[in-house]
Amino acid sequence: MMIYLYMSDFFCTFAQNLRKEKQMKDYQLTSDGLYAYRWPRASVTADAVLFAEKNGQMHVLLIQRGNEPYKGFWAFPGGFLEMDETVAHCAERELEEETGIQLTGMQLVGIYSDVERDPRGRVVTAAYAAMTTMPEAVASDDAAAAKWWPLNALPELAFDHDKILADAKQVLKI
């Protein structure tokens, strides 16, 4: 009985160590003593799609990109997820950083993960949308300009934002 328990403990420990060793092959030790996953990973972003009606005409909020890629093109306020936030909070934060508009409770439109959607690399975005009044938008952070555009007179949009716009209109029944 004693030998059986000892052998059983030995094989359990051996199996656990083998499993850990196999899992650790997916990681590499960094110079600061931490382990990092060695396989490529996608980046995560969030975008905010705001609609407002003025004089019987529907408008959408866009920012003009101040940086590459698509520098000078118009896009939805958005940006990269920080490690300590949800994607919903990321959309709210980026909206405020790029336009000065504070808004919570936006509705999830969808997740956009086409492999080629962003020339910087593998980027997956969560798009959120809301109807609002038309608060003043003031460009800041990496937005060169911020403007409410009539839906029937939009400029060419960056990335896959034309698809996100179509989906947001459908979700909000616009």
Secondary structure, 3 states (H helix, E strand, C coil): CHHHHHHHHHHHHHHHHHHHHHHHCCEEECCCCCEEECCCCCEEEEEEEEEEEECCEEEEEEEEECCCCCCCCEECCEEECCCCCCHHHHHHHHHHHHHCCCCCCCEEEEEECCCCCCCCCCEEEEEEEEECCCCCCCCCCCEEEEEEEEHHHCCCECCCHHHHHHHHHHHCCC
